[in-house]
Amino acid sequence: MPFTPLGDTLHDNSEKDAAGKKQLEEAEIIEIAQSVFEEMFEKEMALQAKPLFLKNRTLTVSCSSSAIAGEIRLNQAEIVEKMNEKLGKNEVDRIRYLA
């Protein structure tokens, strides 16, 4: 059985840890987005918007109707501000919505 250099093992483990940490951060952002929607909109309306993922500081949200997409568009600045406040850092710049 060949030996693996310790540096290679540590590097491989740090890459796995970084990927796991990124996944947790993305899950937290999705959870926070959902909670902000529930705070700002009626529960029934909030359920019509499903945060999907964050890429390049843009949150992508799937909307079941154009009405909820319009509400998100009108309130985008406030939603982004509340999300970043809850995250404790500026992680989200804009929202992209799919209706």
Stockholm file with secondary structure:
# STOCKHOLM 1.0

chainA/1-99         MPFTPLGDTLHDNSEKDAAGKKQLEEAEIIEIAQSVFEEMFEKEMALQAKPLFLKNRTLTVSCSSSAIAGEIRLNQAEIVEKMNEKLGKNEVDRIRYLA
#=GR chainA/1-99 SS CCCCCHHHHHHHHHHHHHHHHHHHHHHHHHHHHHHHHHHHSCHHHHTTEEEEEEETTEEEEEESSHHHHHHHHHTHHHHHHHHHHHHTSCCCCEEEEEC
#=GC SS_cons        CCCCCHHHHHHHHHHHHHHHHHHHHHHHHHHHHHHHHHHHSCHHHHTTEEEEEEETTEEEEEESSHHHHHHHHHTHHHHHHHHHHHHTSCCCCEEEEEC
//
